Structure formats: structure tokens, C-alpha cells
Amino acid sequence: MKHTRLRPLAGLTAGIAVAALALSGCAGGGDDDSGGGPVTLTVWHYYNTDGQVATLEAMAKNFTDAHPDVKVDYQYIPVEQMTTKAVTAAGAKTGPDVIIFGASGTYDLSQSGAIEPMEWFEDFDGADQFPDGAMQRIDGTLYGVQGFVNLLGLWYNSDMMAELGIDAPPATIDELEEDMAKAVAAGKQGITLTGKPGLESQWQGFPWFTSHGFDYADAQAEPMAETYAMLQDWVDAGYLSKEATTWDQTVPFQQFAAGSALFAVNGNWQIAAAQEAGFEYGVAPLPISDEGGVLLGGEVQNIGAFSKNKELAQDYLESTFFSTEGELELLKGFGAIPTRSDAASASEIGDDPILSVFAQIVQSQGRPSPSPAVPSANVNAVEGLVGDFWSKAIAQEGTPDQLADDLMTQLLPLLEN
Amino acid sequence: MTGTDSVTTMRSPRPIVSSPSGSRPTGTTRARRRPPASDRRLAFALPAAALLAALAVWPLLVLGRMSVGAVTGATLNREWEFAGLANYAQLLADPDFAKIVLNTGAFVVIVTALGMAGGFAAAVSVWSGTKGGGFLLGMMVFVWALPPVINGSIWKFLLADHGLVNESLRALGLGAGGVGFLYDPKLALWSVALVNAWAVIPFNALIFRAALLSIDESVLEAAEVDGARPRHRVRYIFLPHVRPTATVLTVLTIVYAFRSFDFIYVMTAGGPGTASTTLPYLAYVEAFQRLDYGAGAATALLSLVVVVVFALVYARDVRRNEEVL
């Protein structure tokens, strides 16, 4: 591979330049544990809800019970700063012992030297439990493993469905539109989803535009135009609020949980939030065509390239994110779907009416994220661009055909290898 | 006048202020051993100059180098491949670029115009020192001290589809469907600009108020004796008096408006689509969301050029005011 040599001066310069672009905080790193005393294991993550933090602490306690001389130091890094911070830290030859990052950052982290190939994972006892879809590879080399996946489903308000005379959740887009029309006639919203510009909206839009036949491997304007037309019809009919263009993935679920909408396109991580809803609810696979798919998101785990405690970091990952018990702990706290086959078949999932549906969606609609047809170097640019156009479509910033043509003009060069 | 004095006078139009040693009798041993005054002043400036070079000039040079390089998250830590003007060409070729430049211009005009007019009006309101004026002043300081992220979040809540503003409009029978302040592509930019202007008014008011407080009481008393009404006082005393302050403040407000980022980030994320994206926000998206640092640097540098032009205007005005004083 070309240009893999790290240069101290280049690293310093890179750090200064990024600081000049934005004062985004300094790059800290793992402690030097060469001396005596307890060893500190630094873990960078971007989890911030109470349930997530409590789960991390519980996993740390289990780990330190087995390693009394170790202290686990969780360091929260805002999601949008994670890759940049890890890359600039690598430039200064520092960084965390363990890093938990978004899949779209795998390429940049691997090429910048912030993470290294996970050669050790082959020797891990439970490696054969992980499906290939949980492996993040760049040019065939493993750079991260997902201990769990997050994905989208169709949340529905069972009480409202009963009031509207709807027997079962929709299985096709036509049925979905019929149900939403009934909700709107009754003074409710049809559906909530995110339309905020950027990466989140690409993830949100993927099931719908693939359902209309779009494929990154052979990108065409027509399926996109059909998707945008569908969205704009929903807005015109009052099924979907244009305000979705200001919503991230949290706000639309709050709207749903408040009882204002019949459906919400949202993820498994909302399980705890759903329990606050004052009505009966359920989850169904998105009513998309057989061509459509749902991206399997979730965070990726690896050891920091400049960790001074690599064996300990490996031990931590193997006994937490990659262990059966750890994945079930994450399931409980995060609502995350385990990737290990033994954990995925646990009764905690099969007996749960919500989790079992998400597990079924993984099998029936799951697609790897990022999409393999998108060149690794352009993942962020492609996902950002497609997300922006999803937002434009909801805001009706152009006709479906215009928007689809404009998107293709910018997208096709990015999809060329 | 000695010959030395003549030389000193020729070197500086203000010998007493700018050259304290200029009036010192020449020919003494001590005077001959000491370096010239200008050299000593330069020595005093060295620490500041070194800091400035390390924290401002050097990062700017690196930013310039980055803007002509193929620098991404993947290549940031390697030797940066020279890309010429490719990043700038890519920026200009962006179909949304013209719209984003126009957005930036419109944003600056709204924030500056409303910020200045509102600031002056607020300063006149609190100038009198009444209880109401004191309360208003306290509220303005509170608004000014509020972090923009919190400020923006509150306004996002107020301007939402079912927020206070839309519900009030509905209660008044105006716009039953709600006004898409933050999601209508035609309104989003204006809404954020209005909020941004609202946030800058307290600062401008405080500066204008300081200028108004320096008006000689006797001038105001004379005007009152001559029968000047409040509007005359504003027109013929206040406005002329704050003109030099207003010039400098206008430049500062333009720069503030031009580099505004936080309100856009919190309230619309530049959307819907790119409807409320400005150049600084675009630089953020390119550098920190798409990890294309080269493109982000080119955009940031382009924005910086505009800010530097106004900074030069500001520096010239400050110097001119000092000369007048």
C-alpha cells in the first residue's frame, strides 16, 4: 500500500491544521503504564444516554473484578469528532487503548494509522460465532468487528391501529400509504422519520431507495426519482411533516412515543424510550420490496494502534463486546442486536416481541454498512451527499426528476473507483 | 531646536508620544550605549509576535498548504500530495456553491442591519437609567451571556411546528397549517439569521450605550432648553455622537455574522438540503463530516479572505480614531 509511513512532522502539521479548521479540542491518549501501580485502560466511545453509560460501567466492573489491578477509563468523544480526533491523535503517535467508532470511519482510521489490522481476532475462541457481515474489512484486511448491530424497523402504535380499524402492520408501501391516510383523516401524523441533512438521512433513506431498485453498484436516477416522488406525495398528503428535515433520529421517535403518529421508522436502540409510551406498540419489518434492504449499523470495535496495553485491550474486547455475556449485557442496556450467533439465539431475544422482530429483520433485510459498492475512500462523501438529497426531497427543494438528476451528476464520479 | 530634534521630528510626526527619548539631550555616554527607542519597542513586541506567529500565522500557512493538497482523513498523517487548485475548482464546480455564497451574503446583511439598528434602539432605551431600562439592560446581558448552543436550541423549540410561535399564530387565526420557519427552504435561512441578529443586539447595545454615556450633559441640557424633543435628541445628538463607534461596530458585526456557525449547526444543520448553508458551515461539513480536509481548508480560506478584508477596514478605522483622539 502506498504512503503508509507516518511522519512526525506531518502528524504535527496535521494536528495544527485541523486545529486551525476548528478548535475541536486536544487529542488525548492512553496513559503510559510502564511504571508501577494500577494500569489504566482508556476506551474512547460516543455513548451518552444513561442506559448506555450504565451498561459500559457494568461491563467495566465485570472486567476489573477479574483484573483487580486495572482501571477502565471511558472517555466520551462526540460522534462527529471521533474520527478526526483519533486521526490527529495518531499523527501525534498517541490514542486510546480501545476505540469504538462508526463503521463509516473505518477507512480513514485504518489509512491514518489510528487502528491496525485485527490479526489477533483469528485466534479468538469465539471468532467463528461472528457472521461475515459483522467484519469491517478494507481491501480484504480486517480492521474492526461489530459486537452488535443496529437497524431500522417500522414501529407502530397498536392502540391507534385498532381505533383506525387496521388489523395488521403494512407489508407493502401501498398498504402503508392506505394506513397513513386513515391516520391523517383522524387528525394524526402518518409517519415520523429523519430528514436532517447528512449521513443519518442516507441510512434512513437506504431501505426506501433500494426498495425502488436503486443500487450503488449501478446507480441510476430513476429509482431515486421514484423515491423522491413517494416522499413528496407523503408530504403533500400530510402523512409526513416537512419538519422532518430538522429532525435527527431522536426527535421523530419522541413524536411517535408521544402518540402523535401512527408509524415511526426508527431503530432497535429506541426500546427503552418506547417503554415510556402510554400505549401498546409493536415493530414490523419495513414494508419495502424484496429488492430493498436495511443497513446494519452499530459501532465497530478495535484496539488503538498506539495502545501501550494491547494485550489487555484485546482481553477487554474479548470479555466484553465480543463475549456472549457482554453482548447480552449490551442487548439489555442498548437494545442492540448481538452479532454472535450463540447470543443472537438466546431466549432474551426469542422471547421478546420487539427484539425477535429486529433479529428477523437482520436475517431478511440486513445489508452491510457501508455499502460494499461504495469506494472506501468516498464513503463519507457519498453518504453525506445522498443524505442531503433525501433532506432536499422532503423539503421539496425541486421536482423528483430534477433532484435525482442533480444527485447523479455529483454521485457518479464518487462511485468510480 | 537642536539638529537632533529636527531629525527626530522628521522621523515621527508625534515625537513626544512615539519617541520618548527624542527629547533626551544627546551626546551623553549613556544615550550612546542604549539602542534606539524603536529597537527597544521591537524587543518588547517580540513575545507577542512569537505567540502570534505560532498560534495564528503558522496555522494559517498550514491551512493554505492544506487547501492545495489532497488531504482527507486517510491521508492527514502522511505527506500531503500537492493538488494545485483542485480543491478550489471542486468548490466552484459544486452546483450549490453560488447559492451558498448568496446565503452567506444574505445572512451577513440581515444580521448586520438588524444587529446594528436593534443595538442602537436598545441602547437608547436603556440610556435613561430608569428602573425599566435597568431591567432591560440586565436581560440583555443575560441573553448575551447565554451560550449560542442553548440559545439556538431554545429558538428551535420556539419555532417548531408546534412551538410557541406557531401555536400563537394559530390562536390568532393566522396560518392554521403552521409556518415552516426552520424547514421551509425559503424561510430557514431568514429564521436563523433573525435569531442570530437577536443574539448580537445585546452586545451592540452595550457598546452603543457606552458611547451614549460619554455625551456631555451640558449638550443635552442645552438641547432641552432649546425645546428638542426625544426624537430630535436621537437624530441630532445621539446619532452623530455614536457614528465613529458605529463604524467600528459595523465591521465587528459583519465579521461576527460572516463567521457564524453555531446557530446554523443547532437550528437547521444547514438544511433543509443546503437551504441555510453558509460558507463557514460548508467548511465544517467538508472537513468534519466528510473528512475532506483539503476541500474544507479551501472553503475556510475563501471565507477567511472576506473576514480579513473587513478586519483591515476595522484596523484602519481604529487607527484613524486614535489619530483623531
Interface residues (C-beta under 8 A of the other chain):
Chain A: H3 T4 R5 L6 R7 A10 G11 T13 A14 I16 A17 V18 A19 A20 L21 A22 S24 E80 Q81 T83 T84 V87 T88 A90 G91 G105 Y107 D108 L109 S110 Q111 S112 G113 G195 K196 P197 G198 L199 S241 K242 E243 A244 T245 T246 A377 N380 A381 G384 D388 F389 S391 K392 I394 A395 Q396 E397 D406 T409 Q410
Chain B: W58 P59 L60 V62 L63 R65 M66 V71 T72 G73 A74 T75 L76 N77 R78 E79 W80 P95 K156 A160 D161 G180 L182 Y183 D184 P185 M267 T268 A269 G270 G271 P272 G273 T274 A275 A283 Y284 V285 A287 F288 Q289 R290 L291 D292 Y293 G296 A297 A300
